[in-house]
Amino acid sequence: MPDITFPCPYCKQPLEAPSDMVGQLIDCPSCSKVLEIPVHSRSLTSPVPPPRRAPIPKGQAQKRSPLANILMVAIPVAIVAGGIAGHKLWQNRQEAKEKWAVEHRAKMKELDARLQELIDDTPPNRQPRGRPGVTYAQYNQIKTGMTYSEVVSILGPPDEELSSMEMAGFYTVVYMWEGTTLGGNMNVMLQNNQVINKAQSAL
Ligand SMILES: [Zn+2]
């Protein structure tokens, strides 16, 4: 039974928790920030000792305890408090979106660097492939946003898939085409079946 109440120090959402959880770190169910259940909480019940609960292991109590999350009960007693909490939730979602965008840009930079590595690592002494290689003019026709089949309609099927990876719902694959000259080659990077990058060497 919840028997102490206290406001979240961040979003002021009134919260209830069992008194035997004092000092534990929990996630605020309203703003998701980590907070400690304060010692000087107001008791809601008579001085009857609270029912004993199985003690939480020491290591677990220091972390965000899933048990604590389940036991925590948010009580929206005031519309104002609810409004603030709602705004905080919205703010947190915005922050999460921005964080994702920053991380995504960083990932794309990594992919760019990887593409250049792949181009640099392509050995120049492959066996002749028995059909004409791609030309610089064909390379120039490949535009961002093209699909795999549009690319293939210009270059023909790729000679090799150099890498593929799945990250946060983005499937990224890099294909290589050999050029007409010895060691000449080009790569195209597609993400979710759209060209996002290309590179060439000695075409
Ligand atoms: Zn909060």
Boltz pocket constraint, residues with backbone or C-beta under 6 A from the ligand:
constraints:
  - pocket:
      binder: B
      contacts: [[A, 8], [A, 9], [A, 10], [A, 11], [A, 12], [A, 13], [A, 28], [A, 29], [A, 30], [A, 31], [A, 32], [A, 33]]
      max_distance: 6.0
